[in-house]
Amino acid sequence: MIDALLALGVLVSFALVGGGLWLWRRDRKRALLMLAAGVVLLFNIVMWSTLPVMPTLPVAKG
């Protein structure tokens, strides 16, 4: 499930960056906001995909 969400996030971030570049000549303020949102989303995806796997500790009974 997490893989599908990360893949969707990558697609959305590429769409944001591409839209920001396309909008650059018309409205720079909105273009910069779109570029910033795309870059922040990519950083979040990199952080979530490179997290170390934490081993689960056995639960003590009794």
GUKOLSE-390492 format. One record per atom (N, C-alpha, C, O): x, y, z; atom name; residue number from 1. Coordinates in Angstrom, 3 decimals. Layout:
+----------+----------+----------+----+-----+
:        x :        y :        z : at :   i :
+----------+----------+----------+----+-----+
:        X :        Y :        Z : CA : NUM :
...
+----------+----------+----------+----+-----+
//
This chain:
+----------+----------+----------+----+-----+
:        x :        y :        z : at :   i :
+----------+----------+----------+----+-----+
:    0.816 :   -1.191 :    0.000 :  N :   1 :
:    0.000 :    0.000 :    0.000 : CA :   1 :
:    0.867 :    1.265 :    0.000 :  C :   1 :
:    0.575 :    2.237 :   -0.697 :  O :   1 :
:    1.934 :    1.226 :    0.796 :  N :   2 :
:    2.794 :    2.406 :    0.877 : CA :   2 :
:    3.502 :    2.647 :   -0.456 :  C :   2 :
:    3.775 :    3.790 :   -0.823 :  O :   2 :
:    3.799 :    1.560 :   -1.179 :  N :   3 :
:    4.455 :    1.722 :   -2.483 : CA :   3 :
:    3.557 :    2.459 :   -3.470 :  C :   3 :
:    4.027 :    3.295 :   -4.240 :  O :   3 :
:    2.273 :    2.148 :   -3.444 :  N :   4 :
:    1.339 :    2.826 :   -4.342 : CA :   4 :
:    1.223 :    4.303 :   -3.991 :  C :   4 :
:    1.145 :    5.150 :   -4.881 :  O :   4 :
:    1.211 :    4.614 :   -2.706 :  N :   5 :
:    1.127 :    6.017 :   -2.287 : CA :   5 :
:    2.388 :    6.791 :   -2.655 :  C :   5 :
:    2.311 :    7.949 :   -3.065 :  O :   5 :
:    3.539 :    6.159 :   -2.509 :  N :   6 :
:    4.784 :    6.826 :   -2.894 : CA :   6 :
:    4.838 :    7.049 :   -4.408 :  C :   6 :
:    5.296 :    8.095 :   -4.869 :  O :   6 :
:    4.373 :    6.070 :   -5.172 :  N :   7 :
:    4.355 :    6.229 :   -6.630 : CA :   7 :
:    3.399 :    7.347 :   -7.035 :  C :   7 :
:    3.708 :    8.136 :   -7.928 :  O :   7 :
:    2.250 :    7.419 :   -6.388 :  N :   8 :
:    1.303 :    8.493 :   -6.675 : CA :   8 :
:    1.895 :    9.854 :   -6.298 :  C :   8 :
:    1.692 :   10.839 :   -7.008 :  O :   8 :
:    2.621 :    9.905 :   -5.192 :  N :   9 :
:    3.277 :   11.143 :   -4.789 : CA :   9 :
:    4.324 :   11.598 :   -5.785 :  C :   9 :
:    4.457 :   12.796 :   -6.037 :  O :   9 :
:    5.073 :   10.658 :   -6.358 :  N :  10 :
:    6.069 :   11.002 :   -7.366 : CA :  10 :
:    5.389 :   11.577 :   -8.612 :  C :  10 :
:    5.842 :   12.572 :   -9.177 :  O :  10 :
:    4.295 :   10.934 :   -9.028 :  N :  11 :
:    3.573 :   11.444 :  -10.193 : CA :  11 :
:    3.021 :   12.847 :   -9.943 :  C :  11 :
:    3.091 :   13.710 :  -10.818 :  O :  11 :
:    2.478 :   13.070 :   -8.760 :  N :  12 :
:    1.933 :   14.393 :   -8.432 : CA :  12 :
:    3.045 :   15.430 :   -8.359 :  C :  12 :
:    2.864 :   16.562 :   -8.809 :  O :  12 :
:    4.185 :   15.063 :   -7.804 :  N :  13 :
:    5.286 :   16.027 :   -7.716 : CA :  13 :
:    5.818 :   16.378 :   -9.107 :  C :  13 :
:    6.159 :   17.534 :   -9.361 :  O :  13 :
:    5.892 :   15.397 :  -10.009 :  N :  14 :
:    6.308 :   15.700 :  -11.380 : CA :  14 :
:    5.291 :   16.606 :  -12.061 :  C :  14 :
:    5.664 :   17.506 :  -12.813 :  O :  14 :
:    4.003 :   16.370 :  -11.799 :  N :  15 :
:    2.967 :   17.223 :  -12.383 : CA :  15 :
:    3.074 :   18.647 :  -11.839 :  C :  15 :
:    2.901 :   19.608 :  -12.589 :  O :  15 :
:    3.356 :   18.791 :  -10.553 :  N :  16 :
:    3.513 :   20.125 :   -9.969 : CA :  16 :
:    4.719 :   20.854 :  -10.558 :  C :  16 :
:    4.625 :   22.032 :  -10.902 :  O :  16 :
:    5.836 :   20.168 :  -10.673 :  N :  17 :
:    7.038 :   20.800 :  -11.230 : CA :  17 :
:    6.816 :   21.149 :  -12.700 :  C :  17 :
:    7.182 :   22.237 :  -13.144 :  O :  17 :
:    6.221 :   20.229 :  -13.452 :  N :  18 :
:    5.950 :   20.508 :  -14.863 : CA :  18 :
:    4.965 :   21.658 :  -15.036 :  C :  18 :
:    5.150 :   22.505 :  -15.910 :  O :  18 :
:    3.930 :   21.695 :  -14.219 :  N :  19 :
:    2.978 :   22.794 :  -14.279 : CA :  19 :
:    3.595 :   24.113 :  -13.879 :  C :  19 :
:    3.262 :   25.156 :  -14.442 :  O :  19 :
:    4.496 :   24.072 :  -12.906 :  N :  20 :
:    5.182 :   25.290 :  -12.502 : CA :  20 :
:    6.085 :   25.831 :  -13.595 :  C :  20 :
:    6.167 :   27.042 :  -13.803 :  O :  20 :
:    6.763 :   24.926 :  -14.293 :  N :  21 :
:    7.610 :   25.367 :  -15.403 : CA :  21 :
:    6.769 :   25.896 :  -16.561 :  C :  21 :
:    7.151 :   26.865 :  -17.216 :  O :  21 :
:    5.630 :   25.263 :  -16.812 :  N :  22 :
:    4.750 :   25.715 :  -17.895 : CA :  22 :
:    4.123 :   27.066 :  -17.569 :  C :  22 :
:    3.892 :   27.876 :  -18.467 :  O :  22 :
:    3.850 :   27.310 :  -16.306 :  N :  23 :
:    3.185 :   28.540 :  -15.885 : CA :  23 :
:    4.169 :   29.690 :  -15.646 :  C :  23 :
:    3.744 :   30.807 :  -15.351 :  O :  23 :
:    5.457 :   29.438 :  -15.765 :  N :  24 :
:    6.490 :   30.402 :  -15.381 : CA :  24 :
:    6.329 :   31.752 :  -16.074 :  C :  24 :
:    6.505 :   32.784 :  -15.426 :  O :  24 :
:    6.007 :   31.783 :  -17.349 :  N :  25 :
:    5.923 :   33.052 :  -18.079 : CA :  25 :
:    4.648 :   33.829 :  -17.774 :  C :  25 :
:    4.629 :   35.055 :  -17.881 :  O :  25 :
:    3.599 :   33.138 :  -17.399 :  N :  26 :
:    2.318 :   33.805 :  -17.181 : CA :  26 :
:    2.194 :   34.399 :  -15.780 :  C :  26 :
:    1.871 :   35.576 :  -15.621 :  O :  26 :
:    2.452 :   33.577 :  -14.774 :  N :  27 :
:    2.256 :   34.009 :  -13.390 : CA :  27 :
:    3.370 :   33.409 :  -12.535 :  C :  27 :
:    3.297 :   32.253 :  -12.119 :  O :  27 :
:    4.392 :   34.207 :  -12.285 :  N :  28 :
:    5.573 :   33.684 :  -11.584 : CA :  28 :
:    5.284 :   33.310 :  -10.134 :  C :  28 :
:    5.887 :   32.378 :   -9.603 :  O :  28 :
:    4.374 :   34.023 :   -9.496 :  N :  29 :
:    4.078 :   33.732 :   -8.086 : CA :  29 :
:    3.475 :   32.339 :   -7.953 :  C :  29 :
:    3.921 :   31.548 :   -7.122 :  O :  29 :
:    2.481 :   32.038 :   -8.754 :  N :  30 :
:    1.867 :   30.709 :   -8.699 : CA :  30 :
:    2.829 :   29.635 :   -9.177 :  C :  30 :
:    2.820 :   28.518 :   -8.660 :  O :  30 :
:    3.655 :   29.963 :  -10.154 :  N :  31 :
:    4.635 :   28.997 :  -10.648 : CA :  31 :
:    5.640 :   28.641 :   -9.553 :  C :  31 :
:    5.985 :   27.471 :   -9.384 :  O :  31 :
:    6.107 :   29.638 :   -8.815 :  N :  32 :
:    7.045 :   29.367 :   -7.723 : CA :  32 :
:    6.394 :   28.540 :   -6.619 :  C :  32 :
:    7.036 :   27.670 :   -6.030 :  O :  32 :
:    5.122 :   28.812 :   -6.338 :  N :  33 :
:    4.418 :   28.017 :   -5.330 : CA :  33 :
:    4.276 :   26.564 :   -5.775 :  C :  33 :
:    4.440 :   25.644 :   -4.973 :  O :  33 :
:    3.973 :   26.364 :   -7.049 :  N :  34 :
:    3.859 :   24.997 :   -7.567 : CA :  34 :
:    5.211 :   24.291 :   -7.548 :  C :  34 :
:    5.289 :   23.117 :   -7.186 :  O :  34 :
:    6.269 :   24.988 :   -7.930 :  N :  35 :
:    7.603 :   24.395 :   -7.896 : CA :  35 :
:    8.016 :   24.049 :   -6.466 :  C :  35 :
:    8.587 :   22.987 :   -6.219 :  O :  35 :
:    7.727 :   24.940 :   -5.537 :  N :  36 :
:    8.067 :   24.677 :   -4.136 : CA :  36 :
:    7.290 :   23.485 :   -3.601 :  C :  36 :
:    7.855 :   22.649 :   -2.896 :  O :  36 :
:    6.009 :   23.391 :   -3.923 :  N :  37 :
:    5.206 :   22.261 :   -3.454 : CA :  37 :
:    5.724 :   20.950 :   -4.039 :  C :  37 :
:    5.772 :   19.938 :   -3.340 :  O :  37 :
:    6.112 :   20.959 :   -5.311 :  N :  38 :
:    6.657 :   19.758 :   -5.930 : CA :  38 :
:    7.967 :   19.323 :   -5.304 :  C :  38 :
:    8.189 :   18.131 :   -5.091 :  O :  38 :
:    8.840 :   20.280 :   -5.005 :  N :  39 :
:   10.128 :   19.960 :   -4.399 : CA :  39 :
:    9.945 :   19.441 :   -2.974 :  C :  39 :
:   10.610 :   18.487 :   -2.571 :  O :  39 :
:    9.047 :   20.062 :   -2.212 :  N :  40 :
:    8.784 :   19.595 :   -0.844 : CA :  40 :
:    8.216 :   18.186 :   -0.861 :  C :  40 :
:    8.594 :   17.351 :   -0.039 :  O :  40 :
:    7.309 :   17.919 :   -1.793 :  N :  41 :
:    6.740 :   16.582 :   -1.904 : CA :  41 :
:    7.808 :   15.558 :   -2.272 :  C :  41 :
:    7.806 :   14.448 :   -1.741 :  O :  41 :
:    8.719 :   15.915 :   -3.172 :  N :  42 :
:    9.805 :   14.991 :   -3.519 : CA :  42 :
:   10.715 :   14.722 :   -2.325 :  C :  42 :
:   11.139 :   13.584 :   -2.125 :  O :  42 :
:   11.024 :   15.741 :   -1.532 :  N :  43 :
:   11.840 :   15.521 :   -0.332 : CA :  43 :
:   11.129 :   14.607 :    0.661 :  C :  43 :
:   11.760 :   13.750 :    1.279 :  O :  43 :
:    9.826 :   14.785 :    0.815 :  N :  44 :
:    9.072 :   13.904 :    1.707 : CA :  44 :
:    9.100 :   12.464 :    1.214 :  C :  44 :
:    9.214 :   11.536 :    2.015 :  O :  44 :
:    8.996 :   12.272 :   -0.087 :  N :  45 :
:    9.032 :   10.923 :   -0.643 : CA :  45 :
:   10.405 :   10.295 :   -0.427 :  C :  45 :
:   10.506 :    9.112 :   -0.102 :  O :  45 :
:   11.449 :   11.078 :   -0.604 :  N :  46 :
:   12.804 :   10.559 :   -0.374 : CA :  46 :
:   12.979 :   10.173 :    1.089 :  C :  46 :
:   13.572 :    9.137 :    1.390 :  O :  46 :
:   12.473 :   10.987 :    1.989 :  N :  47 :
:   12.597 :   10.659 :    3.413 : CA :  47 :
:   11.816 :    9.400 :    3.763 :  C :  47 :
:   12.324 :    8.547 :    4.491 :  O :  47 :
:   10.597 :    9.267 :    3.261 :  N :  48 :
:    9.786 :    8.098 :    3.588 : CA :  48 :
:   10.329 :    6.828 :    2.941 :  C :  48 :
:   10.182 :    5.742 :    3.502 :  O :  48 :
:   10.946 :    6.946 :    1.783 :  N :  49 :
:   11.429 :    5.740 :    1.105 : CA :  49 :
:   12.789 :    5.286 :    1.617 :  C :  49 :
:   13.194 :    4.155 :    1.350 :  O :  49 :
:   13.501 :    6.133 :    2.343 :  N :  50 :
:   14.821 :    5.746 :    2.846 : CA :  50 :
:   14.841 :    5.538 :    4.352 :  C :  50 :
:   15.915 :    5.453 :    4.947 :  O :  50 :
:   13.678 :    5.454 :    4.975 :  N :  51 :
:   13.645 :    5.189 :    6.407 : CA :  51 :
:   14.155 :    3.783 :    6.692 :  C :  51 :
:   13.829 :    2.847 :    5.962 :  O :  51 :
:   14.949 :    3.626 :    7.744 :  N :  52 :
:   15.397 :    2.267 :    8.068 : CA :  52 :
:   14.227 :    1.455 :    8.632 :  C :  52 :
:   13.327 :    1.996 :    9.274 :  O :  52 :
:   14.263 :    0.183 :    8.382 :  N :  53 :
:   13.219 :   -0.709 :    8.888 : CA :  53 :
:   13.544 :   -1.022 :   10.343 :  C :  53 :
:   14.615 :   -1.538 :   10.663 :  O :  53 :
:   12.602 :   -0.700 :   11.206 :  N :  54 :
:   12.803 :   -0.940 :   12.631 : CA :  54 :
:   12.337 :   -2.357 :   12.964 :  C :  54 :
:   11.211 :   -2.733 :   12.639 :  O :  54 :
:   13.191 :   -3.136 :   13.606 :  N :  55 :
:   12.757 :   -4.484 :   13.971 : CA :  55 :
:   11.701 :   -4.405 :   15.083 :  C :  55 :
:   11.752 :   -3.537 :   15.953 :  O :  55 :
:   10.767 :   -5.315 :   15.026 :  N :  56 :
:    9.748 :   -5.354 :   16.071 : CA :  56 :
:   10.265 :   -6.156 :   17.241 :  C :  56 :
:   10.883 :   -7.205 :   17.058 :  O :  56 :
:   10.020 :   -5.678 :   18.423 :  N :  57 :
:   10.468 :   -6.359 :   19.631 : CA :  57 :
:    9.397 :   -7.356 :   20.071 :  C :  57 :
:    8.203 :   -7.082 :   19.950 :  O :  57 :
:    9.818 :   -8.488 :   20.569 :  N :  58 :
:    8.829 :   -9.450 :   21.040 : CA :  58 :
:    8.119 :   -8.917 :   22.295 :  C :  58 :
:    8.734 :   -8.270 :   23.143 :  O :  58 :
:    6.844 :   -9.198 :   22.390 :  N :  59 :
:    6.055 :   -8.736 :   23.533 : CA :  59 :
:    6.198 :   -9.741 :   24.658 :  C :  59 :
:    6.008 :  -10.942 :   24.467 :  O :  59 :
:    6.537 :   -9.229 :   25.840 :  N :  60 :
:    6.693 :  -10.123 :   27.000 : CA :  60 :
:    5.329 :  -10.565 :   27.504 :  C :  60 :
:    4.423 :   -9.747 :   27.664 :  O :  60 :
:    5.190 :  -11.841 :   27.750 :  N :  61 :
:    3.929 :  -12.380 :   28.267 : CA :  61 :
:    4.047 :  -12.566 :   29.772 :  C :  61 :
:    5.077 :  -12.979 :   30.304 :  O :  61 :
:    2.955 :  -12.244 :   30.420 :  N :  62 :
:    2.926 :  -12.556 :   31.839 : CA :  62 :
:    2.867 :  -11.413 :   32.714 :  C :  62 :
:    2.839 :  -11.572 :   33.935 :  O :  62 :
+----------+----------+----------+----+-----+
//
